[in-house]
């Protein structure tokens, strides 16, 4: 699913048709990335009827998810669930499961600007941004988001429904359980296990295993007692 498609009429005709679930920032980003760097043509957005506030987004129709089978059936369309990490990824997980039950194939986006060396061991509905490095023998499950600039070390396993923010370092042979959130600039040493539904905060340093449903926060920087106007070298 990687690679930038050309603009010729032949390439346009070959593109797969994609519907994006969501109307927020993640959905707009998905539209941008799939449109500029994939073999998909985004044809519509969809959202639950209770959250339907406008009929168009990015110049494309927005329809109620309850009506999707009537207009954009799974025989001719794939689906991408573009949601964030709300409720420890449970909202995105629930919609992923629902879409699968309706018969849709869930597309993944893998940036052509990512370094992917794990022989394609990446599941469905993954959103892998630019500048990620995925080393050999890594396994990435379904419905995983890797924001930009992460390092996923050799032989590591990222299980289903995880969200990993930017500039995270996951060292070799780490296992990350389902529905985890890992914040910006967190570092995980090698050979540790992160249990299910853990929150690893921004800047956290993990040197040992994390129990399921644990919250691990990095230390926030406090303001100095010296005001900036008193600093002589700045």
Phi, psi and omega in degrees: 000010181262173176100145181270124178282146179285182184257004182292157180297330179294316179294320178300318181295331183276347185295142175279150183269132188229136171249134181257127173273123179129156178224009182265198182301318181299322179293318178295320175297318178300317177301314180299309185293314179297325182288323186263346190211045178200176177263023179252148167251116177284125184248343182191164169246158177217152180205156176303142186305326182296339182249009182282110184247343181212157184267351180220155174207131182055031180077011182240155180293146171245124182237159176293135180300331179295342182253004191296323182297332181287329187249328185222071186291161184289348178293328185241356185226141168264168182230147173229126180269108185255079178233161182272218187251023182306136180054048180054047176070005183292326180294314178295320178299315181298318180289326174301312180297318180296317179295319177299320181295333178279355176099009182279145168274129183267119181283152169244147171250126176233112185301139174292348179263009172266151176260108187242111187240018187256025175059032174075021179279068183227130186281196182276157175055036174268148181234098187246110187279181181293155173069014169282143172245117179246108188282170180302147174071013172282145173238126179242125185283200181274148169064041182253134174253127172242101178296184191286148166082024180267158173242120177248109189285159184310142176064012177279158180232123174251113185278178191300150167065032177265157175230119181242117182285191189281151170059038173271139174250116174249113185284184186293146175056042172262142174245125178250120183288173184296148172061031177274154170240129178236121188277171184305134173067016174289151180231129178243121179290171184286157172061036173241164180238130175256119183292173182295147172057038174271151170246118176252111188288168179303132177076005181291149176243113183258117182248356180211175182301152177243128180289153179305143179063021177278154175240123184233113187249139173283163180281128178282146177283129179267154177291136176290152176289342180271124179289157184298331180290347181263357181280125188277335186262009180239000000 
